Amino acid sequence: MNLAGAIRYWAARDPDRMAFAMGDRELTWRQLDQRTSRLARGLQAAGVGTGDRVAALTPNCIEFCETVIACLKLGAIFVPLNYRLAPPELTDILRRSGASLLVAERELLDRLLAFDSDVPARITSVPLAGPRGSELDFEGLIDASDPSDPDAAFPPDHPAFICYTSGTTGLPKGAVLSHRNVLATAFERAVCDGWTSIDIGFIPYAIAFTGGLVSMWMPLYVTGAGTVLEPSFDPETALRIIAERRVTAFIAVGSVLEAMTAAPGFADADLSSLTTAATGGQVISRELIRRFARKGINLANQYGLTEGGGLNIILPAREAMSKIGSSGLPTPQCQARVARPDGSECEAGEVGELLLRGPQVMERYWEDPVATAETIVDGWLHTGDLVHRDEDGYLYVVDRKKDMLISGGLNVYPAEIERVLAELPGLVEYAVIGVPDTRWGEVPAAIVRAEPGFTPSDLTEFCQGRLARYKIPRHVILREEPLPRGMSNKVLKGELRAQYARPFSDREAAS
């Protein structure tokens, strides 16, 4: 089980077919194979060997993906870095992963070096910015290197990636995903969504996180599909590219899809090529599903987490309307349990923690046996997500275990409130968190950005009759600045909880 086998196969079978496209630039499978073999040899000459860690700090670019493939050919371990992190956070991950080399875009690299000139890695700059100090030039390295494939050998459980979690519960933890784990995820995608070499996937959001890298791009790469990259997301550009490139596979969080449906050209956009349109990781409105349905597209839901290899539960597209709100059924190789705190199985409709087991579940946390033992117990991954099953076995994510609040002894799930807010006109973005309360312990608070004229009473009145009284947000905080978001565009609730960590009055909250 070696992920490098995919590029060797497709370069031999379909050498002249498009593997990557970004703007006006395209690479065929043959070109990609040749460039990544040279890059692998160049990294090898720079001291990188099997098991060494190579980190990358770039926005979306073909060079990022070439570095991944070069590492796969060498048996080096790739560490994707979230370029939105602050320099202290990045240097912490570099040190804890033990990266011996960093591939970085010039501007991001300069920002990092301004904070810490002693970054513990050789530096390869991308794109060409001119060698400096210990840096190596990316294209120069490729041009000057041996063209032969290093063809490293290693067992199936050899690490392919160390994907660091968001760190919402402390320091980010590095989930070790092996070649076997990632291949299992790719095969699940091929079986459930039917991806083949005739497909074209589109990634306009950050590829340097598990959703982009492992559950979206790696299945495209393994199945020989083409990948279209954009450096950043723009809704009108996305609609144009889907039409022009005849994109067949597009998966994104709800906020990205909402922005596309709000774009002026959505009504007339040609999305007829899409055979996989899906979302996950964020509450979406019924109206969003209807907007896509009116264009003949079933917007399916999916679930995956970094420790689970990025893809664990899929809702079949034909169930998009009949099972609204469900994440679907476990993928063929994945087992799922809904467990009570004592480990016993929950009944249908009863909320419990989602436990997962399967070949895509991570091997371990990098150099953290304590956290590994707490997360994987008797072979089952404890996800920290609260879910329930319906009578047909379909799973519904209720909320993150850490996001749940207890108000007056009653469990309140912010995601349940957010599903109601998704239908409220006038909201630009929103999140619900628990805030301290002297009487009830915690109460729900809605943090929102809204259109002009929107008032807190608009929100509370909308929730009347749609939510139990104790679930209606006690505080409505109107903000002018955007909500904090991570690389996958999900709201960072940990930052909001830290910002609103003190008890406050209704008057303060509504101001």
Kinemage of the C-alpha trace (Angstrom):
@kinemage 1
@onewidth
@group {chain A} dominant
@subgroup {mainchain}
@vectorlist {calphas} color= white
{ca met a 1} P 0.000 0.000 0.000
{ca asn a 2} L 1.901 2.986 -1.351
{ca leu a 3} L 0.170 6.165 -2.467
{ca ala a 4} L 2.977 6.853 -4.945
{ca gly a 5} L 1.690 3.942 -7.018
{ca ala a 6} L -1.203 6.074 -8.249
{ca ile a 7} L 0.889 8.585 -10.177
{ca arg a 8} L 3.057 5.848 -11.673
{ca tyr a 9} L -0.070 4.092 -12.940
{ca trp a 10} L -1.830 7.137 -14.388
{ca ala a 11} L 1.366 8.479 -15.964
{ca ala a 12} L 1.721 5.155 -17.773
{ca arg a 13} L -1.961 4.704 -18.668
{ca asp a 14} L -3.047 8.270 -19.533
{ca pro a 15} L 0.197 10.263 -19.797
{ca asp a 16} L -1.252 13.176 -21.773
{ca arg a 17} L -4.467 13.683 -19.808
{ca met a 18} L -4.784 16.705 -17.529
{ca ala a 19} L -3.811 16.012 -13.912
{ca phe a 20} L -3.824 19.605 -12.646
{ca ala a 21} L -5.106 22.942 -13.831
{ca met a 22} L -4.746 26.313 -12.156
{ca gly a 23} L -5.493 29.447 -14.116
{ca asp a 24} L -3.829 29.108 -17.513
{ca arg a 25} L -1.369 26.475 -16.315
{ca glu a 26} L -1.942 22.745 -16.827
{ca leu a 27} L 0.107 19.659 -16.035
{ca thr a 28} L -0.430 16.226 -17.580
{ca trp a 29} L 0.084 13.043 -15.610
{ca arg a 30} L 3.384 12.466 -17.436
{ca gln a 31} L 4.635 15.951 -16.587
{ca leu a 32} L 3.518 15.619 -12.988
{ca asp a 33} L 5.270 12.266 -12.654
{ca gln a 34} L 8.515 13.614 -14.136
{ca arg a 35} L 8.542 16.796 -12.058
{ca thr a 36} L 7.764 15.019 -8.789
{ca ser a 37} L 10.470 12.411 -9.340
{ca arg a 38} L 13.002 15.177 -9.888
{ca leu a 39} L 11.694 17.044 -6.845
{ca ala a 40} L 11.913 13.889 -4.743
{ca arg a 41} L 15.533 13.398 -5.813
{ca gly a 42} L 16.236 17.055 -5.044
{ca leu a 43} L 14.767 16.719 -1.568
{ca gln a 44} L 16.791 13.547 -1.113
{ca ala a 45} L 19.970 15.400 -2.072
{ca ala a 46} L 19.029 18.066 0.499
{ca gly a 47} L 19.027 15.384 3.195
{ca val a 48} L 15.396 14.233 3.262
{ca gly a 49} L 14.903 10.492 3.594
{ca thr a 50} L 12.213 7.961 4.400
{ca gly a 51} L 10.448 8.938 7.616
{ca asp a 52} L 11.709 12.543 7.620
{ca arg a 53} L 9.109 15.296 7.897
{ca val a 54} L 8.608 17.923 5.194
{ca ala a 55} L 6.248 20.827 5.932
{ca ala a 56} L 4.583 23.171 3.454
{ca leu a 57} L 3.394 26.732 4.047
{ca thr a 58} L 1.738 27.967 0.859
{ca pro a 59} L -1.659 29.038 -0.404
{ca asn a 60} L -3.239 26.748 -2.989
{ca cys a 61} L -0.750 26.059 -5.762
{ca ile a 62} L 0.401 23.152 -7.896
{ca glu a 63} L 3.801 23.259 -6.140
{ca phe a 64} L 2.088 22.318 -2.856
{ca cys a 65} L 0.662 19.184 -4.475
{ca glu a 66} L 3.947 18.355 -6.199
{ca thr a 67} L 5.648 18.449 -2.804
{ca val a 68} L 3.072 15.999 -1.445
{ca ile a 69} L 3.701 13.529 -4.274
{ca ala a 70} L 7.478 13.884 -3.988
{ca cys a 71} L 7.204 13.002 -0.299
{ca leu a 72} L 5.036 9.974 -1.129
{ca lys a 73} L 7.683 8.750 -3.575
{ca leu a 74} L 10.430 9.213 -0.974
{ca gly a 75} L 8.517 7.834 1.982
{ca ala a 76} L 8.936 11.211 3.677
{ca ile a 77} L 6.078 12.401 5.898
{ca phe a 78} L 4.204 15.478 4.693
{ca val a 79} L 3.032 18.117 7.214
{ca pro a 80} L 0.484 20.604 5.807
{ca leu a 81} L 0.545 23.969 7.588
{ca asn a 82} L -2.429 26.266 7.992
{ca tyr a 83} L -1.167 29.535 6.509
{ca arg a 84} L -3.709 31.451 8.589
{ca leu a 85} L -1.921 30.532 11.807
{ca ala a 86} L 0.211 33.112 13.578
{ca pro a 87} L 4.023 32.697 13.410
{ca pro a 88} L 4.282 31.408 17.026
{ca glu a 89} L 1.720 28.695 16.238
{ca leu a 90} L 3.541 27.715 13.061
{ca thr a 91} L 6.954 27.475 14.706
{ca asp a 92} L 5.429 25.352 17.470
{ca ile a 93} L 4.097 22.849 14.914
{ca leu a 94} L 7.388 22.845 12.999
{ca arg a 95} L 9.294 22.021 16.168
{ca arg a 96} L 6.869 19.412 17.466
{ca ser a 97} L 6.669 17.649 14.110
{ca gly a 98} L 10.463 17.704 13.782
{ca ala a 99} L 10.260 18.988 10.199
{ca ser a 100} L 13.676 19.022 8.537
{ca leu a 101} L 12.577 21.046 5.522
{ca leu a 102} L 9.940 23.673 4.812
{ca val a 103} L 8.453 24.512 1.418
{ca ala a 104} L 7.082 28.034 1.700
{ca glu a 105} L 5.730 30.874 -0.375
{ca arg a 106} L 7.940 33.961 -0.202
{ca glu a 107} L 5.586 36.318 1.633
{ca leu a 108} L 4.521 33.696 4.182
{ca leu a 109} L 8.139 32.681 4.703
{ca asp a 110} L 9.274 36.254 5.320
{ca arg a 111} L 6.521 36.715 7.899
{ca leu a 112} L 7.643 33.554 9.665
{ca leu a 113} L 11.324 34.478 9.592
{ca ala a 114} L 10.544 37.930 10.966
{ca phe a 115} L 9.217 36.201 14.062
{ca asp a 116} L 11.838 33.462 14.310
{ca ser a 117} L 14.945 33.566 12.143
{ca asp a 118} L 15.990 30.192 13.551
{ca val a 119} L 13.194 28.145 11.993
{ca pro a 120} L 14.401 24.554 12.432
{ca ala a 121} L 14.257 23.624 8.764
{ca arg a 122} L 15.983 24.171 5.492
{ca ile a 123} L 13.919 26.481 3.356
{ca thr a 124} L 12.776 25.939 -0.198
{ca ser a 125} L 11.048 29.013 -1.589
{ca val a 126} L 8.092 28.727 -3.942
{ca pro a 127} L 7.510 30.286 -6.359
{ca leu a 128} L 10.940 31.477 -7.467
{ca ala a 129} L 12.022 34.299 -5.172
{ca gly a 130} L 15.780 33.957 -5.289
{ca pro a 131} L 17.920 31.829 -2.977
{ca arg a 132} L 18.892 33.385 0.336
{ca gly a 133} L 20.785 31.936 3.276
{ca ser a 134} L 19.927 28.259 3.596
{ca glu a 135} L 17.166 28.414 1.001
{ca leu a 136} L 16.887 26.299 -2.119
{ca asp a 137} L 14.975 27.384 -5.204
{ca phe a 138} L 11.987 25.133 -5.981
{ca glu a 139} L 12.226 25.179 -9.783
{ca gly a 140} L 16.009 25.148 -9.670
{ca leu a 141} L 15.878 22.048 -7.508
{ca ile a 142} L 13.636 20.291 -10.026
{ca asp a 143} L 15.734 21.314 -13.037
{ca ala a 144} L 19.028 20.218 -11.476
{ca ser a 145} L 17.920 16.849 -10.085
{ca asp a 146} L 18.079 13.233 -11.211
{ca pro a 147} L 14.861 12.302 -13.107
{ca ser a 148} L 14.642 8.751 -11.730
{ca asp a 149} L 11.860 7.758 -9.346
{ca pro a 150} L 13.326 6.979 -5.891
{ca asp a 151} L 10.686 4.235 -5.461
{ca ala a 152} L 11.054 3.921 -1.682
{ca ala a 153} L 9.647 0.844 0.042
{ca phe a 154} L 7.865 0.828 3.411
{ca pro a 155} L 4.981 -0.964 5.167
{ca pro a 156} L 1.295 0.050 4.767
{ca asp a 157} L 1.190 1.716 8.191
{ca his a 158} L 4.058 4.058 7.261
{ca pro a 159} L 2.914 7.666 7.845
{ca ala a 160} L 1.947 9.672 4.790
{ca phe a 161} L 0.729 12.819 6.576
{ca ile a 162} L 0.734 14.450 9.985
{ca cys a 163} L -2.398 16.595 9.966
{ca tyr a 164} L -2.632 18.942 12.922
{ca thr a 165} L -6.026 19.533 14.471
{ca ser a 166} L -7.386 23.024 15.092
{ca gly a 167} L -6.258 23.079 18.715
{ca thr a 168} L -9.647 24.207 20.085
{ca thr a 169} L -9.109 22.071 23.189
{ca gly a 170} L -5.453 22.945 23.749
{ca leu a 171} L -2.318 22.579 21.626
{ca pro a 172} L -2.954 21.186 18.132
{ca lys a 173} L -2.443 17.425 17.967
{ca gly a 174} L -0.841 15.769 14.958
{ca ala a 175} L -3.023 12.992 13.550
{ca val a 176} L -0.806 10.448 11.812
{ca leu a 177} L -2.505 9.211 8.640
{ca ser a 178} L -0.697 6.305 7.013
{ca his a 179} L -0.622 5.287 3.369
{ca arg a 180} L -3.185 2.602 4.272
{ca asn a 181} L -5.457 5.163 5.974
{ca val a 182} L -5.439 7.545 3.009
{ca leu a 183} L -5.937 4.803 0.430
{ca ala a 184} L -8.912 3.546 2.440
{ca thr a 185} L -10.456 7.028 2.346
{ca ala a 186} L -9.881 7.244 -1.419
{ca phe a 187} L -11.486 3.859 -1.994
{ca glu a 188} L -14.511 4.851 0.126
{ca arg a 189} L -14.964 7.921 -2.046
{ca ala a 190} L -14.652 5.874 -5.240
{ca val a 191} L -17.221 3.334 -4.039
{ca cys a 192} L -19.754 5.751 -2.529
{ca asp a 193} L -19.515 8.654 -4.991
{ca gly a 194} L -18.348 6.686 -8.008
{ca trp a 195} L -15.291 8.805 -8.804
{ca thr a 196} L -13.187 7.604 -11.732
{ca ser a 197} L -10.527 8.942 -14.074
{ca ile a 198} L -13.134 10.794 -16.163
{ca asp a 199} L -14.063 13.047 -13.223
{ca ile a 200} L -12.830 16.578 -12.586
{ca gly a 201} L -12.740 17.956 -9.067
{ca phe a 202} L -12.616 21.605 -8.065
{ca ile a 203} L -10.835 22.918 -4.957
{ca pro a 204} L -11.109 26.712 -4.490
{ca tyr a 205} L -10.687 26.525 -0.710
{ca ala a 206} L -7.526 25.726 1.236
{ca ile a 207} L -6.118 22.349 0.261
{ca ala a 208} L -3.755 22.341 3.268
{ca phe a 209} L -6.217 20.799 5.722
{ca thr a 210} L -7.663 17.308 5.999
{ca gly a 211} L -10.892 18.092 4.146
{ca gly a 212} L -9.052 19.498 1.140
{ca leu a 213} L -5.987 17.267 1.167
{ca val a 214} L -7.226 13.848 2.294
{ca ser a 215} L -10.954 13.619 1.652
{ca met a 216} L -11.079 15.704 -1.562
{ca trp a 217} L -7.765 15.768 -3.438
{ca met a 218} L -6.311 12.361 -2.516
{ca pro a 219} L -9.370 10.488 -3.884
{ca leu a 220} L -9.112 12.511 -7.112
{ca tyr a 221} L -5.393 11.691 -7.307
{ca val a 222} L -5.827 7.975 -6.578
{ca thr a 223} L -8.674 7.528 -9.078
{ca gly a 224} L -6.813 9.455 -11.784
{ca ala a 225} L -9.318 12.306 -11.919
{ca gly a 226} L -8.311 15.824 -12.890
{ca thr a 227} L -7.969 18.527 -10.232
{ca val a 228} L -8.722 22.204 -10.796
{ca leu a 229} L -7.225 24.526 -8.174
{ca glu a 230} L -7.924 28.150 -7.354
{ca pro a 231} L -5.753 30.203 -4.959
{ca ser a 232} L -8.814 31.422 -3.055
{ca phe a 233} L -12.593 31.284 -3.167
{ca asp a 234} L -14.677 33.789 -5.082
{ca pro a 235} L -18.311 32.753 -5.710
{ca glu a 236} L -18.666 34.155 -9.214
{ca thr a 237} L -15.301 32.736 -10.272
{ca ala a 238} L -16.285 29.355 -8.841
{ca leu a 239} L -19.526 29.293 -10.843
{ca arg a 240} L -17.643 30.190 -14.024
{ca ile a 241} L -14.947 27.544 -13.540
{ca ile a 242} L -17.472 24.776 -12.809
{ca ala a 243} L -19.163 25.576 -16.113
{ca glu a 244} L -16.017 26.072 -18.215
{ca arg a 245} L -14.066 23.109 -16.861
{ca arg a 246} L -17.139 20.842 -16.703
{ca val a 247} L -16.427 20.068 -13.071
{ca thr a 248} L -18.110 16.875 -11.868
{ca ala a 249} L -17.148 16.859 -8.173
{ca phe a 250} L -17.472 19.781 -5.787
{ca ile a 251} L -17.640 19.486 -1.997
{ca ala a 252} L -17.562 22.513 0.291
{ca val a 253} L -18.787 23.786 3.647
{ca gly a 254} L -22.166 25.495 3.799
{ca ser a 255} L -20.867 29.070 3.905
{ca val a 256} L -19.083 28.556 0.564
{ca leu a 257} L -22.230 27.137 -1.026
{ca glu a 258} L -24.375 29.920 0.444
{ca ala a 259} L -22.059 32.521 -1.103
{ca met a 260} L -22.381 30.819 -4.489
{ca thr a 261} L -26.176 30.787 -4.386
{ca ala a 262} L -26.153 34.485 -3.398
{ca ala a 263} L -23.932 35.430 -6.348
{ca pro a 264} L -25.662 37.340 -9.168
{ca gly a 265} L -24.936 34.635 -11.737
{ca phe a 266} L -26.210 31.620 -9.791
{ca ala a 267} L -29.648 31.463 -11.411
{ca asp a 268} L -28.152 31.246 -14.911
{ca ala a 269} L -24.999 29.292 -14.031
{ca asp a 270} L -24.502 26.000 -15.863
{ca leu a 271} L -23.882 23.419 -13.145
{ca ser a 272} L -25.168 20.495 -15.194
{ca ser a 273} L -21.795 18.732 -15.150
{ca leu a 274} L -21.895 18.186 -11.361
{ca thr a 275} L -22.464 14.566 -10.372
{ca thr a 276} L -21.154 14.968 -6.813
{ca ala a 277} L -22.278 18.069 -4.932
{ca ala a 278} L -21.966 17.773 -1.190
{ca thr a 279} L -21.331 19.599 2.034
{ca gly a 280} L -20.350 18.830 5.597
{ca gly a 281} L -18.935 20.228 8.812
{ca gln a 282} L -21.451 23.034 9.136
{ca val a 283} L -25.186 23.535 9.619
{ca ile a 284} L -26.969 24.308 6.343
{ca ser a 285} L -30.468 25.595 5.684
{ca arg a 286} L -33.270 23.746 3.924
{ca glu a 287} L -33.452 26.686 1.551
{ca leu a 288} L -29.848 26.070 0.441
{ca ile a 289} L -30.755 22.471 -0.412
{ca arg a 290} L -33.824 23.713 -2.299
{ca arg a 291} L -31.801 26.239 -4.325
{ca phe a 292} L -29.550 23.478 -5.634
{ca ala a 293} L -32.515 21.139 -6.117
{ca arg a 294} L -34.173 23.734 -8.366
{ca lys a 295} L -31.106 23.421 -10.620
{ca gly a 296} L -31.463 19.635 -10.659
{ca ile a 297} L -28.653 19.035 -8.147
{ca asn a 298} L -29.077 16.918 -5.034
{ca leu a 299} L -26.881 18.530 -2.393
{ca ala a 300} L -25.813 15.638 -0.196
{ca asn a 301} L -24.337 15.772 3.282
{ca gln a 302} L -21.159 14.064 4.507
{ca tyr a 303} L -19.209 13.663 7.728
{ca gly a 304} L -15.554 13.150 8.427
{ca leu a 305} L -12.921 14.264 10.897
{ca thr a 306} L -9.142 14.475 10.752
{ca glu a 307} L -8.630 11.512 13.079
{ca gly a 308} L -11.046 9.474 10.962
{ca gly a 309} L -9.212 10.083 7.703
{ca gly a 310} L -11.599 12.819 6.600
{ca leu a 311} L -14.506 10.671 5.341
{ca asn a 312} L -16.636 8.353 7.460
{ca ile a 313} L -20.345 8.918 6.783
{ca ile a 314} L -22.027 9.747 3.462
{ca leu a 315} L -25.633 10.594 2.641
{ca pro a 316} L -26.591 9.202 -0.779
{ca ala a 317} L -27.510 12.024 -3.147
{ca arg a 318} L -30.956 10.546 -3.780
{ca glu a 319} L -31.726 10.994 -0.053
{ca ala a 320} L -30.804 14.705 -0.013
{ca met a 321} L -34.423 15.833 0.400
{ca ser a 322} L -35.953 12.867 2.247
{ca lys a 323} L -33.192 12.765 4.882
{ca ile a 324} L -32.545 16.493 5.323
{ca gly a 325} L -30.215 17.036 8.282
{ca ser a 326} L -28.703 13.559 8.172
{ca ser a 327} L -25.019 12.926 7.486
{ca gly a 328} L -25.988 9.540 6.089
{ca leu a 329} L -24.693 6.006 6.586
{ca pro a 330} L -21.192 4.801 7.512
{ca thr a 331} L -18.997 4.179 4.480
{ca pro a 332} L -18.544 0.500 3.525
{ca gln a 333} L -15.332 -0.097 5.494
{ca cys a 334} L -16.289 2.090 8.464
{ca gln a 335} L -18.189 0.896 11.523
{ca ala a 336} L -20.078 3.361 13.702
{ca arg a 337} L -21.527 3.150 17.190
{ca val a 338} L -23.628 5.651 19.136
{ca ala a 339} L -22.535 5.191 22.726
{ca arg a 340} L -23.647 6.327 26.165
{ca pro a 341} L -20.981 7.531 28.656
{ca asp a 342} L -20.792 3.984 30.084
{ca gly a 343} L -20.044 2.591 26.622
{ca ser a 344} L -23.411 0.904 26.059
{ca glu a 345} L -25.249 1.321 22.762
{ca cys a 346} L -27.883 4.043 22.416
{ca glu a 347} L -31.369 3.326 21.168
{ca ala a 348} L -32.724 4.944 17.980
{ca gly a 349} L -33.325 8.639 18.610
{ca glu a 350} L -31.130 8.724 21.717
{ca val a 351} L -28.165 11.105 21.654
{ca gly a 352} L -24.744 9.637 22.332
{ca glu a 353} L -21.107 9.970 21.290
{ca leu a 354} L -20.116 8.777 17.827
{ca leu a 355} L -17.451 6.061 17.877
{ca leu a 356} L -15.768 4.922 14.663
{ca arg a 357} L -13.642 1.977 13.599
{ca gly a 358} L -12.160 1.241 10.197
{ca pro a 359} L -9.022 1.267 8.027
{ca gln a 360} L -9.207 5.034 7.470
{ca val a 361} L -8.969 5.824 11.203
{ca met a 362} L -5.603 7.399 12.072
{ca glu a 363} L -2.728 5.302 13.349
{ca arg a 364} L -2.044 7.590 16.335
{ca tyr a 365} L -1.238 11.126 17.409
{ca trp a 366} L 2.341 12.098 16.616
{ca glu a 367} L 4.541 11.503 19.674
{ca asp a 368} L 1.542 11.743 22.022
{ca pro a 369} L 0.725 8.278 23.411
{ca val a 370} L -1.429 9.688 26.223
{ca ala a 371} L -3.772 11.551 23.855
{ca thr a 372} L -3.806 8.524 21.541
{ca ala a 373} L -4.897 6.219 24.379
{ca glu a 374} L -7.632 8.661 25.393
{ca thr a 375} L -8.973 8.944 21.849
{ca ile a 376} L -8.690 5.384 20.529
{ca val a 377} L -10.092 2.949 23.098
{ca asp a 378} L -10.316 -0.791 22.306
{ca gly a 379} L -9.902 0.044 18.631
{ca trp a 380} L -12.723 2.607 18.571
{ca leu a 381} L -12.109 6.273 17.765
{ca his a 382} L -13.974 8.522 20.201
{ca thr a 383} L -14.909 11.449 17.969
{ca gly a 384} L -16.289 13.861 20.572
{ca asp a 385} L -19.328 14.375 18.314
{ca leu a 386} L -22.836 13.835 19.640
{ca val a 387} L -25.189 12.060 17.240
{ca his a 388} L -28.341 9.969 17.057
{ca arg a 389} L -29.651 7.370 14.619
{ca asp a 390} L -33.100 7.212 13.099
{ca glu a 391} L -35.045 3.967 12.641
{ca asp a 392} L -33.379 3.419 9.257
{ca gly a 393} L -29.880 3.662 10.727
{ca tyr a 394} L -29.115 7.104 9.281
{ca leu a 395} L -26.904 9.241 11.507
{ca tyr a 396} L -27.600 12.840 12.519
{ca val a 397} L -24.878 14.983 14.078
{ca val a 398} L -26.344 16.915 17.003
{ca asp a 399} L -23.266 18.877 18.065
{ca arg a 400} L -19.693 18.695 19.229
{ca lys a 401} L -19.491 17.267 22.731
{ca lys a 402} L -17.387 20.240 23.827
{ca asp a 403} L -19.884 22.714 22.317
{ca met a 404} L -22.857 21.375 24.274
{ca leu a 405} L -23.876 23.531 27.222
{ca ile a 406} L -25.905 22.713 30.313
{ca ser a 407} L -28.432 25.371 31.244
{ca gly a 408} L -30.301 24.834 34.496
{ca gly a 409} L -29.489 21.123 34.318
{ca leu a 410} L -30.765 20.734 30.740
{ca asn a 411} L -28.599 19.862 27.739
{ca val a 412} L -28.590 22.519 25.022
{ca tyr a 413} L -27.021 21.827 21.619
{ca pro a 414} L -25.910 25.007 19.802
{ca ala a 415} L -26.108 23.272 16.427
{ca glu a 416} L -29.818 22.656 16.983
{ca ile a 417} L -30.349 26.390 17.500
{ca glu a 418} L -28.173 27.190 14.483
{ca arg a 419} L -30.402 24.990 12.293
{ca val a 420} L -33.287 27.296 13.193
{ca leu a 421} L -31.214 30.439 12.623
{ca ala a 422} L -30.278 29.119 9.172
{ca glu a 423} L -33.853 29.869 8.109
{ca leu a 424} L -33.909 33.434 9.523
{ca pro a 425} L -33.735 36.167 6.851
{ca gly a 426} L -31.344 39.040 7.467
{ca leu a 427} L -28.476 37.105 9.044
{ca val a 428} L -25.118 37.340 7.283
{ca glu a 429} L -23.368 34.849 9.585
{ca tyr a 430} L -24.061 33.432 13.011
{ca ala a 431} L -22.866 31.074 15.726
{ca val a 432} L -24.325 29.947 19.035
{ca ile a 433} L -22.163 29.383 22.099
{ca gly a 434} L -22.696 28.930 25.819
{ca val a 435} L -21.897 31.913 28.035
{ca pro a 436} L -21.724 32.053 31.843
{ca asp a 437} L -24.889 32.906 33.751
{ca thr a 438} L -25.143 33.453 37.513
{ca arg a 439} L -28.570 31.801 37.760
{ca trp a 440} L -28.538 28.992 35.171
{ca gly a 441} L -24.798 28.241 34.993
{ca glu a 442} L -24.765 28.665 31.222
{ca val a 443} L -27.181 30.087 28.687
{ca pro a 444} L -27.089 30.114 24.876
{ca ala a 445} L -25.879 33.287 23.167
{ca ala a 446} L -26.178 34.026 19.454
{ca ile a 447} L -23.204 35.875 17.956
{ca val a 448} L -24.340 37.352 14.652
{ca arg a 449} L -23.547 39.665 11.792
{ca ala a 450} L -26.700 40.942 10.161
{ca glu a 451} L -28.075 43.196 7.466
{ca pro a 452} L -28.863 46.838 8.356
{ca gly a 453} L -31.987 47.231 10.461
{ca phe a 454} L -31.791 43.780 12.029
{ca thr a 455} L -32.420 43.792 15.797
{ca pro a 456} L -31.921 41.227 18.573
{ca ser a 457} L -35.684 40.985 18.986
{ca asp a 458} L -35.985 39.836 15.353
{ca leu a 459} L -33.979 36.788 16.308
{ca thr a 460} L -35.695 35.966 19.585
{ca glu a 461} L -39.167 36.438 18.076
{ca phe a 462} L -38.256 34.124 15.167
{ca cys a 463} L -37.191 31.416 17.632
{ca gln a 464} L -40.482 31.597 19.551
{ca gly a 465} L -42.474 28.476 18.766
{ca arg a 466} L -39.551 26.942 16.887
{ca leu a 467} L -37.431 26.184 19.964
{ca ala a 468} L -38.141 25.322 23.565
{ca arg a 469} L -37.950 28.400 25.758
{ca tyr a 470} L -34.697 27.374 27.444
{ca lys a 471} L -33.035 26.925 24.027
{ca ile a 472} L -33.856 30.414 22.760
{ca pro a 473} L -30.668 32.530 22.916
{ca arg a 474} L -30.724 34.579 26.095
{ca his a 475} L -28.232 37.023 24.585
{ca val a 476} L -27.934 38.257 21.004
{ca ile a 477} L -24.595 39.903 20.258
{ca leu a 478} L -24.516 41.969 17.078
{ca arg a 479} L -21.037 42.292 15.579
{ca glu a 480} L -19.693 44.383 12.742
{ca glu a 481} L -16.506 42.344 12.279
{ca pro a 482} L -16.656 38.880 10.657
{ca leu a 483} L -16.774 35.804 12.863
{ca pro a 484} L -13.384 34.104 13.267
{ca arg a 485} L -12.986 31.208 10.868
{ca gly a 486} L -10.446 28.469 10.354
{ca met a 487} L -8.887 27.118 7.190
{ca ser a 488} L -11.970 25.084 6.251
{ca asn a 489} L -14.119 28.226 6.715
{ca lys a 490} L -15.827 26.857 9.830
{ca val a 491} L -16.437 29.292 12.692
{ca leu a 492} L -13.851 29.025 15.466
{ca lys a 493} L -16.156 28.764 18.453
{ca gly a 494} L -13.253 28.434 20.870
{ca glu a 495} L -12.233 32.002 20.041
{ca leu a 496} L -15.802 33.215 20.538
{ca arg a 497} L -16.078 31.431 23.896
{ca ala a 498} L -12.823 33.054 25.019
{ca gln a 499} L -14.059 36.468 23.911
{ca tyr a 500} L -17.386 36.152 25.724
{ca ala a 501} L -16.180 34.194 28.746
{ca arg a 502} L -17.555 36.489 31.477
{ca pro a 503} L -21.136 36.856 32.693
{ca phe a 504} L -22.780 39.917 31.214
{ca ser a 505} L -26.136 41.633 31.282
{ca asp a 506} L -28.783 41.542 28.586
{ca arg a 507} L -28.149 45.195 27.920
{ca glu a 508} L -24.448 44.613 27.299
{ca ala a 509} L -25.180 41.625 25.086
{ca ala a 510} L -27.568 43.397 22.793
{ca ser a 511} L -25.439 46.483 22.270
